[in-house]
C-alpha cells in the first residue's frame, strides 16, 4: 500500500457525488499527514470490497473491520453505523406515528366538542319548551282550582239555609 499514491476511486464505489466533490474545510492546513487516516480507511474499504464478491443481505450486521495500526495510533477510526442508527430511525417513525395519532385525537376532540355544543343548544331549547309547557299546565291547574273554589263557595252559600236552625 502506497501512502503518497494518488487517490483513485472507482465510479461504482458507494460514495455520493457531493462527498467526492466536497472541498476541505481547512484548505490551507491540508497536508499528507492529515489525509493519511482517510487514505488508510479508503484502502481498507477497497480491500474489504474486493475480498467480498457480493454483498448478501442478512438480518445481522457484519463484523466491523479492524482499523490499521497507524489509524489506531492517530486516534482516528472509521465511523461505524450500528443498530443505534436503526433505533433512531425507528424512534423517528414512532414519533411520527405518535404525532399523527395526536393530530387525529385532536381532530376527534374538536368534533366531539362541536357535537357537545350543538347538543347543549338543543337541550337548552328543549328545556325552555318544557318549562313553557309546565307553566301552561300549572296555569290551567290554577284556573281549575279557582273554578273549584268558586263552585265550593256557591255550594256553601246555597247549602247554608238548609243547615240553619230556625228560631220560633
FIZAGU-751703 format. One line per field, with one value per residue: residue in one letter; x, z, y of N, C-alpha, C in turn. Coordinates in Angstrom, 2 decimals, always signed. Example, Ala and Ser with C-alpha at 12.3 -4.5 7.8 and 13.67 -1.06 7.14 Angstrom:
<pts>
aa	(a s)
n_u	(+13.19 +12.85)
n_w	(+7.80 +7.08)
n_v	(-5.69 -2.25)
ca_u	(+12.30 +13.67)
ca_w	(+7.80 +7.14)
ca_v	(-4.50 -1.06)
c_u	(+13.20 +12.90)
c_w	(+7.80 +7.87)
c_v	(-3.30 +0.03)
</pts>
This chain:
<pts>
aa	(x x x x x x x x x x x x x x x x x x x x x x x x x x x x x x x x x x x x x x x x x x x x x x x x x x x x x x x x x x x x x x x x x x x x x x x x x x x x x x x x x x x x x x x x x x x x x x x x x x x x x x x x x x x x x x x x x x x x x x x x x x x x x x x x x x x x x x x x x x x x x x x x x x x x x x x x x x x x x x x x x x x x x x x x)
n_u	(+0.85 +0.62 +1.32 +1.54 +0.44 -1.69 -5.14 -7.53 -10.75 -13.09 -15.88 -18.17 -18.03 -19.45 -20.16 -21.35 -21.85 -21.64 -19.95 -17.62 -16.86 -16.65 -15.18 -12.26 -12.59 -10.59 -8.57 -5.92 -4.51 -4.27 -2.45 -0.16 +0.05 -2.30 -4.25 -3.71 -5.05 -7.54 -6.87 -5.94 -8.26 -9.86 -8.34 -8.59 -11.33 -11.45 -10.05 -11.68 -13.99 -13.09 -12.46 -14.90 -17.04 -19.79 -22.37 -24.32 -27.62 -28.44 -30.02 -28.40 -25.75 -22.66 -19.42 -17.32 -14.47 -11.08 -9.29 -6.29 -2.98 -1.70 -3.83 -5.05 -3.13 -3.20 -5.60 -7.87 -10.61 -12.62 -16.02 -18.51 -21.58 -24.14 -26.57 -27.84 -28.37 -30.42 -32.30 -32.73 -33.98 -36.25 -37.25 -37.81 -39.84 -41.68 -42.18 -43.28 -45.56 -46.86 -47.27 -49.02 -51.18 -51.80 -52.62 -54.88 -56.44 -56.80 -58.34 -60.59 -61.38 -62.03 -64.24 -65.98 -66.32 -67.63 -69.97 -70.93 -71.45 -73.49 -75.43 -75.89 -77.11 -79.45 -80.57 -80.97 -82.95 -85.01 -85.46 -86.39 -88.80 -90.12 -90.35 -92.04 -94.34 -94.90 -95.42 -97.72 -99.47 -99.50 -100.72 -103.25 -104.05 -104.18 -106.29 -108.32 -108.39 -109.21 -111.73 -112.85 -112.80 -114.59 -116.99 -117.25 -117.66 -120.11 -121.71 -121.65 -122.88 -125.46 -126.19 -126.22 -128.68 -130.11 -129.02 -129.35 -130.65 -133.93 -135.47 -138.15)
n_w	(+0.00 -0.92 +0.49 -0.52 -3.00 -5.74 -5.17 -6.21 -7.04 -7.81 -10.12 -9.39 -6.70 -3.48 -2.83 -2.35 -4.81 -3.85 -1.67 -2.89 -4.20 -2.30 -0.80 +1.23 +4.68 +5.83 +3.82 +3.69 +5.64 +4.87 +4.62 +3.67 +5.93 +7.28 +5.65 +5.69 +7.49 +6.21 +3.70 +4.50 +5.50 +3.18 +1.67 +3.23 +2.95 +0.19 +0.02 +1.57 +0.03 -2.28 -1.31 -0.65 -2.87 -3.43 -1.84 +0.70 +1.83 +5.08 +8.23 +10.42 +11.40 +9.64 +10.95 +12.08 +10.29 +11.35 +12.17 +10.74 +12.22 +12.25 +12.03 +14.47 +16.18 +15.56 +16.61 +15.17 +13.71 +11.39 +11.06 +12.39 +11.48 +13.50 +15.24 +16.65 +14.95 +13.45 +15.46 +16.02 +13.68 +13.93 +16.23 +15.23 +13.46 +15.31 +16.72 +14.67 +14.19 +16.66 +16.65 +14.48 +15.46 +17.63 +16.31 +15.04 +17.27 +18.37 +16.36 +16.50 +19.11 +18.77 +17.03 +18.71 +20.70 +19.26 +18.63 +21.25 +21.96 +20.12 +20.99 +23.56 +22.92 +21.70 +23.86 +25.67 +24.30 +24.30 +27.05 +27.58 +26.11 +27.49 +30.04 +29.40 +28.66 +31.08 +32.66 +31.39 +31.92 +34.72 +34.98 +33.93 +35.90 +38.09 +37.21 +37.26 +40.03 +40.98 +39.80 +41.03 +43.71 +43.49 +42.84 +45.14 +47.01 +46.10 +46.43 +49.22 +49.90 +48.89 +50.35 +52.95 +53.99 +54.40 +56.54 +58.65 +61.81 +62.66 +64.51 +66.53)
n_v	(-1.18 +2.16 +5.24 +7.81 +7.70 +8.66 +9.28 +7.09 +6.52 +4.14 +4.37 +2.96 +2.86 +3.04 +6.00 +9.22 +11.81 +14.56 +14.11 +13.32 +15.62 +17.55 +20.37 +20.72 +21.53 +23.03 +24.35 +25.33 +23.99 +21.40 +18.55 +15.89 +14.25 +14.80 +13.70 +11.05 +9.14 +9.04 +8.03 +5.53 +4.46 +4.42 +2.62 +0.35 -0.04 -0.55 -2.97 -4.54 -4.48 -5.74 -8.23 -9.38 -10.76 -10.45 -8.71 -9.93 -9.74 -9.74 -10.38 -9.78 -7.56 -7.12 -7.98 -5.33 -4.14 -4.39 -1.50 -0.01 -0.15 +2.29 +4.03 +3.54 +4.56 +7.27 +8.03 +8.21 +6.62 +4.74 +5.70 +3.74 +2.42 +1.57 -0.47 +1.44 +3.54 +2.49 +2.20 +4.85 +5.65 +4.08 +5.22 +7.76 +7.06 +6.12 +8.48 +10.00 +8.48 +8.75 +11.51 +11.74 +10.26 +11.89 +14.23 +13.21 +12.52 +15.06 +16.25 +14.60 +15.22 +17.92 +17.66 +16.23 +18.15 +20.15 +18.75 +18.37 +21.02 +21.62 +19.78 +20.81 +23.24 +22.29 +20.87 +22.99 +24.45 +22.55 +22.34 +24.94 +24.88 +22.84 +23.99 +26.11 +24.68 +23.40 +25.64 +26.51 +24.33 +24.45 +26.90 +26.24 +24.42 +26.14 +27.73 +25.78 +25.24 +27.68 +27.82 +25.58 +26.42 +28.54 +27.20 +25.69 +27.68 +28.69 +26.43 +26.16 +28.52 +28.09 +25.87 +26.71 +27.84 +25.54 +24.25 +25.87 +26.68 +27.17 +29.71 +29.84)
ca_u	(+0.00 +1.40 +0.65 +1.58 -0.13 -2.91 -6.38 -8.39 -11.98 -13.88 -17.18 -19.21 -17.77 -20.65 -19.92 -22.19 -21.14 -21.21 -18.84 -16.40 -16.50 -16.68 -13.87 -11.79 -12.97 -9.39 -7.74 -4.52 -3.88 -4.29 -1.11 -0.22 -0.15 -3.70 -5.10 -3.28 -6.10 -8.58 -6.35 -5.92 -9.65 -10.28 -7.63 -9.24 -12.64 -11.22 -9.70 -12.87 -14.91 -12.56 -12.48 -16.27 -17.51 -21.17 -22.88 -25.57 -28.43 -28.78 -30.61 -27.37 -24.74 -21.35 -18.45 -16.53 -13.08 -10.13 -8.54 -4.84 -2.26 -1.43 -5.09 -5.26 -2.18 -3.58 -6.82 -8.99 -11.06 -13.81 -17.29 -19.28 -23.01 -24.57 -28.01 -28.37 -28.93 -31.72 -33.25 -33.08 -35.00 -37.47 -37.78 -38.42 -41.12 -42.59 -42.57 -44.19 -46.83 -47.49 -47.74 -50.21 -52.26 -52.15 -53.41 -56.17 -57.20 -57.20 -59.46 -61.75 -61.79 -62.69 -65.56 -66.81 -66.63 -68.66 -71.21 -71.40 -72.04 -74.78 -76.37 -76.26 -78.07 -80.71 -81.12 -81.45 -84.22 -85.99 -85.78 -87.25 -90.14 -90.72 -90.74 -93.23 -95.46 -95.21 -96.06 -99.08 -100.23 -99.70 -101.75 -104.53 -104.39 -104.61 -107.64 -109.23 -108.53 -110.04 -113.11 -113.30 -113.08 -115.81 -118.11 -117.37 -118.27 -121.52 -122.41 -121.79 -123.88 -126.77 -126.49 -126.27 -130.03 -130.61 -128.46 -129.61 -131.72 -134.90 -135.90 -139.55)
ca_w	(+0.00 -1.03 +1.17 -1.33 -4.31 -5.96 -4.75 -7.32 -6.54 -8.94 -10.27 -8.73 -5.27 -2.85 -2.21 -3.06 -5.57 -3.03 -0.82 -3.73 -4.64 -1.19 -0.50 +2.60 +5.50 +6.10 +2.65 +3.90 +6.59 +4.35 +4.37 +3.50 +7.23 +7.66 +4.83 +5.82 +8.01 +5.20 +2.70 +5.10 +5.58 +1.82 +1.27 +3.95 +2.33 -1.11 +0.21 +2.07 -1.10 -3.23 -0.68 -0.70 -4.24 -3.46 -0.51 +0.97 +2.82 +6.21 +9.35 +11.35 +10.88 +9.51 +11.95 +11.54 +10.00 +12.32 +11.54 +10.70 +13.44 +12.16 +12.33 +15.92 +16.84 +15.35 +17.35 +14.24 +13.17 +10.58 +11.77 +12.15 +11.65 +14.31 +15.42 +17.23 +13.86 +13.12 +16.53 +15.86 +12.62 +14.50 +17.15 +14.39 +12.98 +16.46 +16.98 +13.59 +14.42 +17.82 +16.24 +13.64 +16.36 +18.40 +15.44 +14.83 +18.50 +18.49 +15.43 +17.07 +20.27 +18.26 +16.55 +19.87 +21.35 +18.45 +18.84 +22.60 +21.93 +19.42 +21.89 +24.63 +22.36 +21.52 +25.20 +26.23 +23.65 +24.81 +28.44 +27.52 +25.68 +28.59 +31.09 +28.93 +28.74 +32.51 +33.12 +30.84 +32.68 +36.07 +34.83 +33.80 +37.23 +38.92 +36.77 +37.79 +41.48 +41.16 +39.47 +42.10 +44.90 +43.22 +42.98 +46.56 +47.69 +45.70 +47.10 +50.64 +50.01 +48.65 +51.39 +54.26 +54.56 +54.78 +57.82 +59.71 +62.74 +62.70 +65.88 +66.62)
ca_v	(+0.00 +3.38 +6.35 +9.03 +7.42 +9.45 +8.63 +6.71 +5.92 +3.66 +5.01 +2.19 +2.88 +3.64 +7.31 +10.18 +12.83 +15.70 +13.72 +13.30 +16.96 +18.48 +20.95 +20.52 +22.68 +23.82 +24.08 +25.70 +23.08 +20.03 +18.03 +14.43 +13.61 +14.98 +12.84 +9.65 +8.26 +8.89 +7.10 +4.20 +3.98 +4.08 +1.41 -0.75 -0.25 -1.18 -4.38 -5.23 -4.62 -6.71 -9.54 -9.91 -10.59 -9.97 -8.41 -10.62 -9.03 -10.59 -9.65 -9.35 -6.65 -7.76 -7.53 -4.24 -4.47 -3.85 -0.41 -0.19 +0.24 +3.73 +4.71 +3.45 +5.47 +8.66 +8.31 +8.29 +5.34 +4.97 +5.72 +2.53 +2.58 +0.43 -0.67 +2.68 +4.35 +1.91 +2.52 +6.26 +5.70 +3.53 +6.23 +8.79 +6.52 +6.10 +9.87 +10.39 +7.79 +9.38 +12.83 +11.53 +9.86 +13.07 +15.10 +12.56 +12.66 +16.46 +16.47 +13.92 +16.00 +19.12 +17.25 +15.91 +19.42 +20.80 +17.99 +18.66 +22.37 +21.51 +19.09 +21.73 +24.19 +21.56 +20.62 +24.26 +24.75 +21.59 +22.73 +26.13 +24.45 +22.07 +24.95 +26.84 +23.75 +23.22 +26.88 +26.49 +23.35 +24.99 +27.94 +25.56 +23.88 +27.28 +28.08 +24.75 +25.45 +28.88 +27.43 +24.69 +27.25 +29.31 +26.27 +25.35 +28.83 +28.74 +25.31 +26.50 +29.59 +27.51 +24.89 +27.36 +27.93 +24.22 +23.82 +26.86 +26.32 +28.26 +30.04 +30.21)
c_u	(+0.89 +0.64 +0.59 +1.03 -1.38 -4.14 -7.24 -9.60 -12.78 -15.27 -18.28 -19.00 -18.92 -20.33 -20.73 -21.32 -20.74 -20.04 -17.54 -15.92 -16.43 -15.29 -13.50 -12.18 -11.79 -8.41 -6.27 -3.80 -3.81 -2.87 -1.21 -0.45 -1.61 -4.61 -4.74 -4.36 -7.21 -8.14 -6.33 -7.32 -10.15 -9.61 -8.26 -10.58 -12.48 -10.90 -10.90 -13.86 -14.41 -12.56 -13.86 -16.81 -18.93 -21.62 -24.21 -26.34 -28.85 -29.40 -29.56 -26.37 -23.43 -20.40 -17.60 -15.08 -12.17 -9.34 -7.03 -4.20 -1.98 -2.69 -5.37 -4.36 -2.60 -4.87 -8.05 -9.34 -12.31 -15.07 -18.07 -20.75 -23.51 -26.09 -28.64 -28.97 -30.30 -32.74 -33.64 -34.14 -36.33 -38.10 -38.43 -39.77 -42.14 -43.09 -43.55 -45.56 -47.58 -48.03 -49.00 -51.40 -52.74 -53.01 -54.80 -57.04 -57.65 -58.38 -60.72 -62.29 -62.53 -64.09 -66.49 -67.21 -67.73 -70.00 -71.80 -72.06 -73.40 -75.82 -76.81 -77.28 -79.44 -81.37 -81.66 -82.80 -85.32 -86.42 -86.67 -88.68 -90.85 -91.17 -92.00 -94.46 -95.88 -95.90 -97.50 -99.96 -100.49 -100.75 -103.13 -104.98 -104.84 -106.02 -108.66 -109.43 -109.43 -111.50 -113.69 -113.67 -114.37 -117.03 -118.32 -118.07 -119.75 -122.32 -122.63 -122.86 -125.29 -127.16 -126.64 -127.70 -130.58 -130.14 -128.65 -130.77 -132.69 -135.39 -137.34 -139.94)
c_w	(+0.00 -0.39 +0.32 -2.72 -4.50 -5.64 -5.98 -6.75 -7.74 -8.94 -9.54 -7.21 -4.57 -2.08 -3.00 -3.77 -4.71 -2.12 -1.61 -4.03 -3.52 -0.94 +0.95 +3.43 +5.82 +4.95 +2.87 +4.78 +6.09 +3.99 +4.17 +4.82 +7.65 +6.87 +4.95 +6.41 +6.99 +4.13 +3.25 +5.16 +4.21 +1.35 +1.96 +3.33 +0.98 -0.95 +0.72 +0.94 -2.08 -2.64 -0.74 -2.09 -4.31 -2.03 -0.34 +2.02 +3.87 +7.28 +10.30 +10.64 +10.70 +10.56 +11.35 +11.35 +11.01 +11.64 +11.62 +12.00 +13.43 +12.49 +13.82 +16.65 +16.69 +16.08 +16.46 +13.79 +12.35 +11.42 +11.39 +12.41 +12.37 +14.37 +16.00 +16.14 +13.46 +14.20 +16.49 +14.77 +13.14 +15.47 +16.36 +13.86 +14.11 +16.76 +15.92 +13.78 +15.60 +17.45 +15.38 +14.50 +17.19 +17.57 +15.22 +16.09 +18.73 +17.58 +15.96 +18.28 +19.84 +17.76 +17.71 +20.63 +20.59 +18.62 +20.22 +22.64 +21.24 +20.30 +23.04 +24.15 +22.22 +22.87 +25.84 +25.62 +24.15 +26.23 +28.46 +27.13 +26.79 +29.73 +30.68 +29.02 +30.19 +33.05 +32.62 +31.62 +34.10 +36.04 +34.71 +35.14 +38.17 +38.54 +37.30 +39.29 +41.76 +40.90 +40.54 +43.35 +44.71 +43.37 +44.43 +47.32 +47.34 +46.41 +48.57 +50.83 +49.81 +49.78 +52.76 +54.79 +54.99 +56.17 +58.92 +60.57 +62.78 +64.12 +65.83 +67.98)
c_v	(+1.23 +4.52 +7.60 +8.82 +8.27 +8.62 +8.34 +5.98 +5.44 +4.28 +4.27 +2.12 +3.61 +4.92 +8.32 +11.22 +14.03 +15.35 +13.68 +14.70 +17.97 +19.05 +20.70 +21.74 +23.58 +23.62 +24.38 +24.70 +21.65 +19.60 +16.53 +13.72 +13.70 +14.05 +11.37 +8.76 +8.02 +7.90 +5.68 +3.61 +3.57 +2.80 +0.20 -1.07 -0.94 -2.66 -5.16 -5.46 -5.67 -8.11 -10.19 -9.69 -10.05 -9.76 -9.11 -9.83 -10.02 -9.72 -9.11 -8.44 -7.42 -7.19 -6.42 -4.67 -3.77 -2.72 -0.68 +0.30 +1.75 +4.54 +4.67 +4.41 +6.92 +9.02 +8.40 +6.89 +5.60 +4.89 +4.47 +2.81 +1.34 +0.37 +0.60 +3.56 +3.81 +2.23 +3.99 +6.41 +5.15 +4.52 +7.36 +8.33 +6.50 +7.51 +10.34 +9.75 +8.41 +10.76 +12.71 +11.15 +11.04 +14.02 +14.52 +12.71 +14.09 +16.77 +15.81 +14.69 +17.27 +18.78 +16.94 +17.18 +20.16 +20.08 +18.27 +20.04 +22.35 +20.84 +20.00 +22.76 +23.52 +21.30 +21.89 +24.64 +23.82 +21.94 +23.95 +25.75 +23.69 +23.00 +25.72 +25.94 +23.55 +24.47 +26.96 +25.53 +23.82 +26.09 +27.33 +24.99 +25.00 +27.73 +27.08 +24.91 +26.65 +28.55 +26.51 +25.49 +28.07 +28.41 +25.86 +26.49 +28.93 +27.64 +25.63 +27.58 +29.02 +26.55 +25.55 +27.48 +26.58 +23.80 +24.84 +26.41 +27.50 +28.48 +30.48 +30.49)
</pts>
